[in-house]
Amino acid sequence: MKNFQNIAIVILAILVTILFYVQFSGTSSKSVSSAKSVSGNEAKELKIAYVDIDSIQANYEFYKAKSAEFEKKKENADRQLNGSFQKIEGERAAFAQRGNSITQAEYESFQRDYTTKMQNLENQKRVMEGQIQEEGFKMMEDFRKRINDFLIEYNKKKGYTYIYTDGGGINFLFYKDSTQNITKEVVDGLNAAYRKAGSK
């Protein structure tokens, strides 16, 4: 049961790593590059900025409050599971103290009851872990939405073409100006090369 807290912490760490670095950005933007990008016949200034995820985690009050709340819920779940486990183990120890006075029928009945209680506790643990994981996803999605909503308004004045995240050795593009999207041209070129190779 003591491993439950460690499992929950690992789950939270995975969530934070995936969701922060794959989907999140923040409020402390720093310009890192400025260049000219040609789209059709028009030249457009290309402005790139980044936000430091570690700083957001350390300083954003919403994140700190929600993380503390989430951690408290994990601790409560761990305490509840440990309490249930200790109760079952106490019953087993009390039964074992009867020693040789225990009949075969009593032993078999207790063993069935003990096994059932342990299985129920394991099921309860899985349900609680699932609830905690789901709550973690909801918390991160709310966080992502707040940052995304802020960046949309923030960038109306700043005019960045791209904003990416930085921190923990992982970089990921978060905000992008859709006018810089060359996906269709790349796909068309790849398909043309594929068709050309296939015709030979």
N, C-alpha and C positions, 0 to 999 in steps of 0.2 A: 504494500500500500504506500510505502514511503516513496516508491519510484513514481507514483502518480504525479507528484509535483514536478519532478524532473521531466517527465513525459510532456506535461502541459507547458513547461518552459521551452522545451525543444520545439513543440508545435508553434508556440508564439514566435520563437526566433525564426522559424521557417516562414511563417506568415509575414513577419516584418520584412525579412529579406526579399521574399518574392514580391509582395505588394508595394513596398516602398521603392525598391529599385527598378521594378518593372512598370509601375503605374504612377508613382508619386513624383511630385515636384514641390516647390515651396515658395516662400515669400522673399527670401534674401537674395535677389538676383544680382549677378555680377556679369558685366559684359566681358567676353573673352575674345571676340573676334568680330571684325567688320570687313566685308568684301563686297564686290560687285557681282551680281548674278544676272545673266542675260536670259530673259524669257520672251521668246519671239523676237521682236525688234526693239523692245524696251529694256533698258538697264534698270535694275532694281537693287537698292542697297540691301545687302544680306547682313543682318544683325543676329549674332548668336550670344546667348547668355547661359549661365548655369546656376543651379542652386545646390547648396550643400545639405544633403539629407541628414548627416550627423548633427549639424547645427539645428535643423528643424526639430529633430527628436529631442534635443537637449533644451530647446528654448520655447517651443510652441506650447502654450498653456493648455489648449484643448487636448493635444496629444498626451501631455504629462498627466492631466486629470483622468483621461480615459484609460491610460495605461495603469495608473494606480488603482482605479476602480476594477479593471480587468484582473489585476494581480490579486486583489482582495477576494474576488469571486473564486479564483483558482484555489486560494488558500482555504476558503470556506469549504469548497468541494473536497479538498484533500483531508481536511479535519473531519468532515462528515463520514467519508469513506473509512478513515482510520478508526473513528469511533465505532462504526459498525463492525469492522474487522476485530477490534479488541473485544467487543461484546461476544462475538461468536467464539473467539479463542478462549475467552473466560469460561464460557459454557463447556467447551471441550475439556479444559483443565479441571473444572469442577467435577465433570463426569468421570474423568480418568482417576481422580482421587478416591473414588469408591472402590477401586482396585478389584479384588477377587469377588466382591459381592455383586458385580455386574453379571447378569445372565446373558446367555447368547442372544436371546430375543431382544433384550434391552440394548445390547451392543449394536445389533443389526439395525434396530429402529433409530438409534442415535446416529449411526453412520449415515443412514439415508437422509435424516434430517439435517445433519451437518453438511453433507454434500450439496443438498438443495439450497441451504442458506449461502454457501460459498459460491454456487453458481449464480444465485440471485444477486449477490454482491458484485460478482464479475460483470453481470449484465448491467447493473446500476452504474458501475464504473464506466463501461463503454458508452452508456447513454449520456452520462455527465461529461465525458470527454468530447462526445459529439456536440453537445450543447455549447461547451466552452469554445470549441473550434468554430462553430457557426457564429457565435457571438463575436469571436475575434475577426472573422471575415466581415461581419456587419460593421464593426467598429472601424476597420480599415477602409471599407467602402465609403463610410460617412466621412472619414478623414480625407480620402482621395477626392470626394466630391467637393468638399470645402475648399481644398487647394485648387482644384480645377476651376471652380466658380470664381475664386479670387484671381487666378491667372488670366481668365478671360477679360475681366474688368481691368486688371493691372496692365495688361498688354495693349489695351486700347490707346493708352498714352505713350507707352514705351516703344511699341512697334517692333518687337523682336520677331525675327523670322523663325528661329528655333530656340527652345529652352530645354536644356537637358539636365539630368541629375548627376551629382557627383558625390562619392562617399563610399567608404568601405572597399575601395578598389573596383567598384562597378559603376559604369557610366551607361545611361540609357536616355534616349530622346523622349521628352515628355510632351512638349508643345511644338507644333509644326505649322508653318504657313502652307496651306494646301496648294498655293500657286507654284510652289517649288516641287510638286510631286511629278516625277518623271516615270512613274510605274508603267503607264500605258505604253510609252515609247519603248521601254525596256522589254515588256512582254511582247510587243509587236516585233521587235528586233529578234528576240529569242525564237519566236514562232517562225519568222522568216528564215532564220538560220536552220531551224529544225526541218522545215519543209524542203529547203535547198539540199540539206544533207540526205533527206529521205528520198529525194528524186534521183539521186546518183546511183 
